[in-house]
Amino acid sequence: VTVMGKRYYCDFCDRSFPDNLPGRKKHLNGVLHQRIRKLHYDRFRDAAAILADEAVKKSCKKFQRTGECDYGNNCRFSHMTPDKLRALQEQAEADKRPKVEDRVPTLEDWLAKRSKKNQLCQANTDSSSQNLAENSTPVHTVYTLPPGFPPLHELPPSLHPPPPEGWPEQPYVEWG
């Protein structure tokens, strides 16, 4: 009867081996594990970090001549063409610029937006009071959810905007 000991499974390498200190050290310091781990984390690097690494490397002569390299991703030389380097540099510059949707609104932005809404509401109120006298149909306010909010069907009822026709009249209930 053979008893199986505990085994360690490496997600990077998709292998298992005996879970003991020498076995784990040997695997974690192995060339294959280091290479696969590096490839995995390189997928998440930003353009500026990749550009910095590629700028230091010399270009691979074999890759320039034939378009292929025997070492592939393990080559210590750069496989970037000038066009790819230029595109990477543009991407890095674009990543540095703040995006409009990522910008945190300031108090001045909020106040300016509020004053615009108030002016529109005031203009609507003036025209709606004239229309109300003529047509006797109320003007309904349309509410919009702030950017970044989940869709309306995912919000709890307490965060739903009021219905366009307003809240229904509730019967008076005496508390206490």
KATABEL-V563632 format. One record per residue. N is the residue number from 1. RES is the residue in three letters. NEAR is the number of other ideal C-beta (glycine too) atoms within 8 Angstrom. Layout:
N:RES:NEAR + N:RES:NEAR
This chain:
1:VAL:2 + 2:THR:3 + 3:VAL:4 + 4:MET:4 + 5:GLY:7 + 6:LYS:5 + 7:ARG:9 + 8:TYR:11 + 9:TYR:6 + 10:CYS:11 + 11:ASP:5 + 12:PHE:8 + 13:CYS:9 + 14:ASP:5 + 15:ARG:7 + 16:SER:6 + 17:PHE:10 + 18:PRO:8 + 19:ASP:9 + 20:ASN:7 + 21:LEU:5 + 22:PRO:6 + 23:GLY:11 + 24:ARG:11 + 25:LYS:8 + 26:LYS:8 + 27:HIS:13 + 28:LEU:7 + 29:ASN:7 + 30:GLY:8 + 31:VAL:5 + 32:LEU:7 + 33:HIS:13 + 34:GLN:9 + 35:ARG:10 + 36:ILE:10 + 37:ARG:9 + 38:LYS:8 + 39:LEU:9 + 40:HIS:8 + 41:TYR:8 + 42:ASP:8 + 43:ARG:6 + 44:PHE:4 + 45:ARG:7 + 46:ASP:7 + 47:ALA:10 + 48:ALA:9 + 49:ALA:8 + 50:ILE:11 + 51:LEU:12 + 52:ALA:8 + 53:ASP:8 + 54:GLU:11 + 55:ALA:7 + 56:VAL:5 + 57:LYS:9 + 58:LYS:5 + 59:SER:10 + 60:CYS:11 + 61:LYS:7 + 62:LYS:9 + 63:PHE:13 + 64:GLN:6 + 65:ARG:6 + 66:THR:6 + 67:GLY:4 + 68:GLU:6 + 69:CYS:11 + 70:ASP:5 + 71:TYR:7 + 72:GLY:6 + 73:ASN:6 + 74:ASN:6 + 75:CYS:10 + 76:ARG:5 + 77:PHE:11 + 78:SER:8 + 79:HIS:8 + 80:MET:9 + 81:THR:5 + 82:PRO:6 + 83:ASP:6 + 84:LYS:8 + 85:LEU:12 + 86:ARG:8 + 87:ALA:8 + 88:LEU:13 + 89:GLN:10 + 90:GLU:8 + 91:GLN:9 + 92:ALA:12 + 93:GLU:8 + 94:ALA:7 + 95:ASP:9 + 96:LYS:6 + 97:ARG:6 + 98:PRO:5 + 99:LYS:6 + 100:VAL:5 + 101:GLU:5 + 102:ASP:5 + 103:ARG:7 + 104:VAL:3 + 105:PRO:5 + 106:THR:6 + 107:LEU:5 + 108:GLU:6 + 109:ASP:8 + 110:TRP:9 + 111:LEU:8 + 112:ALA:8 + 113:LYS:8 + 114:ARG:8 + 115:SER:8 + 116:LYS:8 + 117:LYS:8 + 118:ASN:8 + 119:GLN:8 + 120:LEU:8 + 121:CYS:9 + 122:GLN:8 + 123:ALA:8 + 124:ASN:9 + 125:THR:8 + 126:ASP:8 + 127:SER:8 + 128:SER:10 + 129:SER:8 + 130:GLN:8 + 131:ASN:10 + 132:LEU:11 + 133:ALA:6 + 134:GLU:6 + 135:ASN:5 + 136:SER:5 + 137:THR:6 + 138:PRO:5 + 139:VAL:8 + 140:HIS:7 + 141:THR:6 + 142:VAL:5 + 143:TYR:6 + 144:THR:5 + 145:LEU:8 + 146:PRO:5 + 147:PRO:5 + 148:GLY:3 + 149:PHE:8 + 150:PRO:4 + 151:PRO:6 + 152:LEU:6 + 153:HIS:4 + 154:GLU:5 + 155:LEU:11 + 156:PRO:5 + 157:PRO:5 + 158:SER:4 + 159:LEU:6 + 160:HIS:8 + 161:PRO:6 + 162:PRO:7 + 163:PRO:6 + 164:PRO:7 + 165:GLU:4 + 166:GLY:7 + 167:TRP:6 + 168:PRO:4 + 169:GLU:4 + 170:GLN:6 + 171:PRO:4 + 172:TYR:4 + 173:VAL:5 + 174:GLU:4 + 175:TRP:3 + 176:GLY:2
